[in-house]
């Protein structure tokens, strides 16, 4: 797949969103500590560390695997860069440097292996950004929404954190889908912007509904919310082990991958094995709808005036409408706009086979 100038500009936009998200998170955490809101400050920093540590682990593991495959020894400088939390920036540097040469200098003279190399670099970045978005961005978004509803107002930094988190989720979701289809030869590309937008709206609306529902549950009872999310996390991990995912070479990294997959499944559904998942996806969203309605019913019959009551009705309407719109966009996407709609059976057979380990994306989260 040819690497174009548009692809290069998308990579530039990606690192801009990444840096902005990092700066805003640091800004918000510093403000919390300055205002003596230590619990919120510690939570913000914890979410940041959790996401970035996991991302650095996977990034360094992939560097080692790539160097070993190329017959080279692992350099200690790469380990040092990742210990200093610079793994993603290092990858962006290599991707942008090589991408600029391919897109602006070599043009049509670029050899196929160079095109494949740059596409693989961009693909690795899209996977790492997807990890960080759901490990750090989603909890961060829930925290900021909780604070907003609790106080009935928010300062500029909190608004910025909410907006940037939404942008990060949007970007990483679409970018991941584009990279997925460019990296796997048995995947058809998106036919125009319409499928991308519909897929984006499906993910965003279902995620927004769930985030607000979780926030309401936190107001109802923090322990119950923690137990529910922990149970869903364990359920996701159990499913990953049951499906016997084979993303990582080492056993320890594979276990970490399954733990991360379980965490991502708290917020949204992904096909973790590349097989037919109509039944698991249906069960997933049926449970999501039932839990969401259950939370709303409890609040309507026994309202807790912990946060500004003026927000309760608008929040409830937003939850219902966003969930309904998300399900509608889901049905439209998989029913008519999915790139492989007419080849679903073939796709499942190909994805389910033990593929050669020539592309990490082959073993990564599917749609």
Secondary structure, 3 states (H helix, E strand, C coil): CCCCHHHHHHHHHHHHHHHHHHHHHHHHHHHHHHCCCHHHHHHHHHHHHHHHHHHHHHHHHHHHHHHHHCCCCCCHHHHHHHHCCCHHHHHHHHHHHHHHHHHHHHHHHCCHHHHHHHHHHHHHHHHHHHHHHHHHHHHHHHHHHHHHHHHCCCCHHHHHHHHHHHHHHHHHHHHHHHHHHHHCCCCCCCCCHHHHHHHHHHHHHHHHHHHHHHHHHHHHCHHHHHHHHHHHHHHHHHHHHHHCCCCCCCHHHHHHHHHHHHHHHHHCCCCCCCCCCHHHHHHHHHHHHHHHHHHHHHHHHCCCCCCCCHHHHHHHHHHHHHHHHHHHHHHHHHHHHCCCHHHHHHHHHHHHCCCCCCCHHHHCCCC
